[in-house]
Amino acid sequence: MARVYNFSAGPSTLPVPVLERCAKEMLEYGTSGQSVMEMSHRSAEYQAIFDQTEALMRELMNIPENYKVLFLQGGASSQFAMVPMNLYSEKAKADFVITGQWAKKAYKEAARYGNAHIVASSEDKTFSYIPKLDPKDFTKDADYFHICMNNTIYGTKYHTLPDTGNVPLVADISSCILSEPIDVTKFGILYAGAQKNLAPAGLTIAIVREDLIGHAMDITPTMFNYSTHAENGSMFNTPPCYAIYVAGLVLQWVKDTFGDLEHMKAHNEKKAAILYDYLDHSKLFRGTVVPEDRSLMNVPFVTGDKEMDAKFVAASKAAGFVNLKGHRTVGGMRASIYNAMPIEGVEKLVQFMEKFEKENA
Ligand SMILES: *Cc1c(COP(=O)(O)O)cnc(C)c1O
């Protein structure tokens, strides 16, 4: 078996020890005589797995008591609708910063149900930076203020948060969850599709401040109401049981390997710096994002020549570095280097890029 280095933006690489544990427990979890995939979600055995996953999440992310952690389905994309349906009051107002496709989709969905207002956008420069925000432009009586914390496609990240005062800040953290500490108390809601940094696809996490639950719009489908899931321990219906179990293993892996998210961050900074340092000195490749807004998780880069980009993507794939093709709106390449990407993966990629540069400069 030869595992590749998988730089996919999502679903993405998972830690090998987690996959090995899944394999080991595939036919029988503990002494249950069955796979986690086959367990009733109402069984004591499964509830223990679920509770352990939530406890680890709360511990690692330092989630306060007055926040619910909901284990949902429907992807981050469902949250684009679920957030306004649960947070819009009669006036139905929300502010948005457009920093890429995901932020725009969140805005468009919220605009279907109320007055979604664009505070700032970085579309003028293909989302290669995070706009400077002036609180004077914010809607004073908005029901929430939405940001996409790490922009998976464009490789930007907020290094400072907007000060929204009493307006709940809501963030899509799909591609940065668990990559570094987040001060949960600064947010009304944090949500994430799990398939980038946490688990296989199928699980969506919503971390919701309790006072924001219970005021959904009348039209809200039962399954889109946070109350439904908060009141039923995320088991109103069948949760994505197996993905939750893998999330638990990933959380345990982060804890055992790095200790806490401060150390996870230090590791991610070290890893990302290897690639950024090379890009800053390369004569063939360059990063597309302004240095001050660079993501730790997603690193887009180009040669400036489409044919050369395609040649590099093909050559890298043949050498065992897969999914490096950039998003169609940016072109070029993108290396997603989530928690589970080992440092050696990035070191070897850079060695390969150096060699490619020498041969093609
Ligand atoms: C991948 C991604 C999404 C979409 O997530 P789904 O779970 O596929 O709906 C939304 N936002 C961000 C920031 C993403 O990276």
The ligand as an ORCA input file, in Angstrom:
! r2SCAN-3c Opt
* xyz 0 1
  C     -16.452     23.327      2.548
  C     -17.025     24.584      3.073
  C     -18.406     24.846      3.074
  C     -19.400     23.871      2.496
  O     -19.582     22.859      3.377
  P     -20.648     21.687      3.117
  O     -20.506     20.926      4.386
  O     -20.220     20.968      1.897
  O     -21.987     22.334      2.962
  C     -18.864     26.016      3.621
  N     -18.010     26.910      4.131
  C     -16.690     26.716      4.146
  C     -15.783     27.748      4.745
  C     -16.153     25.552      3.607
  O     -14.829     25.342      3.624
*
